[in-house]
Amino acid sequence: MDLKSFALVFGTVFLAELGDKTQLATLLFAARGTMTPMGVFLAAASALIVASAVGVLAGVWVAKYVDTRYLTIVAGVGFIVIGCWTLWSALRPAA
């Protein structure tokens, strides 16, 4: 395993997950107190592992049929669209 690639994937996913709905949902489950903190951690970590496995398997499968350059472009455009939509939602006047 290439340590540089590992660090790149880890850093990118870690930063993407900070403050997103998954982390907030996990925070709320922990705050409720209906499960132990370790139980919340294990359940959330397991869900993220399974979701990541699905992403890896889908990526490998799609890459067999589509040039990864195009996948990168589509992902980049998708992030830009989501960012613009988020900004538009935040800046428009409240109803």
C-alpha positions as CSV (number, residue, x, y, z in Angstrom):
1,M,0.0,0.0,0.0
2,D,1.3,3.4,-1.0
3,L,1.4,5.6,2.1
4,K,1.0,8.8,0.1
5,S,-2.1,7.6,-1.6
6,F,-3.5,6.3,1.7
7,A,-2.9,9.7,3.3
8,L,-4.6,11.5,0.4
9,V,-7.7,9.3,0.6
10,F,-7.8,9.5,4.4
11,G,-7.4,13.3,4.4
12,T,-10.0,13.9,1.7
13,V,-12.6,11.6,3.2
14,F,-11.9,12.9,6.7
15,L,-12.3,16.5,5.7
16,A,-15.4,15.7,3.6
17,E,-17.1,14.0,6.6
18,L,-16.4,16.8,9.2
19,G,-19.6,18.6,9.9
20,D,-21.7,16.7,7.4
21,K,-25.1,15.1,8.1
22,T,-23.5,11.8,9.0
23,Q,-21.3,13.3,11.7
24,L,-24.3,15.4,13.0
25,A,-26.5,12.3,13.1
26,T,-23.9,10.4,15.0
27,L,-23.5,13.3,17.5
28,L,-27.3,13.3,18.1
29,F,-27.4,9.6,18.7
30,A,-24.5,9.9,21.2
31,A,-26.2,12.9,22.9
32,R,-29.5,11.0,23.3
33,G,-27.9,8.6,25.7
34,T,-30.0,5.6,24.6
35,M,-26.8,3.8,23.6
36,T,-23.4,3.8,25.1
37,P,-20.9,6.0,23.3
38,M,-19.0,2.9,22.3
39,G,-22.2,1.4,20.8
40,V,-22.8,4.6,18.8
41,F,-19.2,4.6,17.6
42,L,-19.3,0.9,16.6
43,A,-22.6,1.3,14.7
44,A,-21.6,4.5,13.0
45,A,-18.1,3.2,12.1
46,S,-19.6,-0.1,10.7
47,A,-22.1,1.9,8.6
48,L,-19.3,4.1,7.2
49,I,-17.2,0.9,6.4
50,V,-20.1,-0.7,4.5
51,A,-20.9,2.6,2.7
52,S,-17.2,2.9,1.7
53,A,-17.1,-0.7,0.5
54,V,-20.1,0.0,-1.7
55,G,-18.3,3.1,-3.1
56,V,-15.2,1.1,-3.8
57,L,-17.0,-1.7,-5.5
58,A,-19.1,0.7,-7.5
59,G,-16.0,2.6,-8.5
60,V,-14.2,-0.5,-9.6
61,W,-17.2,-1.6,-11.7
62,V,-17.9,1.8,-13.3
63,A,-14.2,2.2,-14.1
64,K,-14.3,-0.9,-16.3
65,Y,-16.8,0.9,-18.6
66,V,-16.1,4.6,-18.2
67,D,-12.7,6.5,-18.4
68,T,-11.8,7.7,-14.9
69,R,-11.1,11.1,-16.3
70,Y,-14.8,11.5,-17.1
71,L,-15.7,10.2,-13.7
72,T,-13.5,12.9,-12.1
73,I,-15.0,15.6,-14.3
74,V,-18.6,14.5,-13.4
75,A,-17.7,14.4,-9.7
76,G,-16.1,17.8,-9.8
77,V,-19.1,19.3,-11.6
78,G,-21.4,17.6,-9.1
79,F,-19.5,19.2,-6.2
80,I,-19.6,22.6,-7.9
81,V,-23.4,22.3,-8.4
82,I,-24.0,21.2,-4.8
83,G,-21.8,24.1,-3.6
84,C,-23.7,26.6,-5.8
85,W,-27.0,25.3,-4.6
86,T,-25.9,25.5,-1.0
87,L,-24.7,29.1,-1.4
88,W,-27.9,30.0,-3.3
89,S,-30.0,28.5,-0.5
90,A,-28.1,30.4,2.2
91,L,-28.1,33.7,0.4
92,R,-31.7,33.9,-0.8
93,P,-34.1,35.9,1.3
94,A,-36.0,33.9,3.8
95,A,-39.7,33.2,3.0
